[in-house]
Amino acid sequence: MGRIGIGKLAQWLRRVGASLRAGLDPLSTCEKDATYGSAVHRSMMARVSQTIRDGGSLADGLAACGGYFPPLVCTLVDVGERSGRLDDILRGLAEHYEHLLSLRRTFLVGIAWPAIQFFAAIGIVGLLIWILGMVSSMAGTEVDPLGFGLVGTPGLLVYLGLVVTTLGGATVVVMGLLRGAFGPAPLRVAMQLPVLGNCLKTAALSRFAWTLGLTLDSGMHARRSMELALRSTENAYYTSQMKRVDDCLLKGQEFHEALRATGLFPDEFLQMLQTAEISGTHGESLQRLADEYRQRAQTAAKALTMAASFAVWVLVALVLIALIIRLAMAAFAPYYELLEGF
């Protein structure tokens, strides 16, 4: 079973939050959602509705969906129901996921044209391999100016297999790195890179500050709030320090002191957090901090998009230049042999 998409999740959170502010209960919204959408979504909404009818809470219904909703949503909905601030938490969650969706769209829109050029270059190479097979058939001898041993339909199939395997492997590795499947060490290296690291760091810190402020403002225990905030970063670079931070809190240290011990949080961020703790305005101060880092994340995402676009253009240019050189060498090879005979 998959997880609900970010866009659909944000819309659902908005609908439920709006229904609560209008005086309706979540059951009516979930029952309506169970009548449209994908089969999986209808099934999950029906399960949530049934749980509420049986006397459970909305959080119980979300938890009963077996991972369809993110753990952060399930936990914060439970906090909202216990604190009586469910509508505010739902609105905050909707804004949170809308921001994530905006970052994703910014990157995808910026990388779209370079990606088209990249796949066009792959297609040109494949077409050339296939055409060389036709030329070889007409000439009665194998024509392979590329020198890769890939000619005709068999060569095209091998080439496409290599392309799919390479791209698929790269996708798996990248997704694994982002989700921490290989541990925090690779992410630690990525976080030190100038453009990529800044994008990952600002996005994670924005989520951290928003979650910490929201949970503390709802009256949740400090240690539990910190745990959820670190989990909300969805970055093994930060989540790997959960136990260390928790140990510091158990010793009576302040938030900024516990986070400073990890060496992962910038001084500016810690100073602003310290100010919030001294003033006792965690919710308001952390919300402003989250908004500031959210804007930084938008700027960093645009910079990452530009860097990725440039990298793709360079790769396409190198591939085409290499092909032109190979074809030129093959075309002039007979003349070189002729000149060497004199």
Salt bridges, closest charged atoms under 4 A:
GLU31 OE2 - ARG53 NH1 2.81
ASP33 OD2 - ARG15 NH2 2.91
ASP78 OD2 - ARG82 NE 2.99
ASP88 OD2 - ARG85 NE 3.69
ASP88 OD1 - ARG91 NH2 2.94
GLU98 OE2 - ARG14 NE 3.00
ASP217 OD2 - ARG85 NH2 3.71
GLU227 OE1 - ARG224 NH1 3.20
GLU227 OE2 - ARG231 NE 3.25
ASP246 OD1 - ARG223 NE 2.73
ASP247 OD2 - LYS243 NZ 3.17
ASP267 OD1 - ARG260 NH1 3.39
GLU268 OE2 - ARG296 NH2 2.80
GLU277 OE1 - HIS256 ND1 2.73
GLU284 OE2 - ARG288 NH1 3.03
GLU292 OE2 - ARG296 NH2 2.63
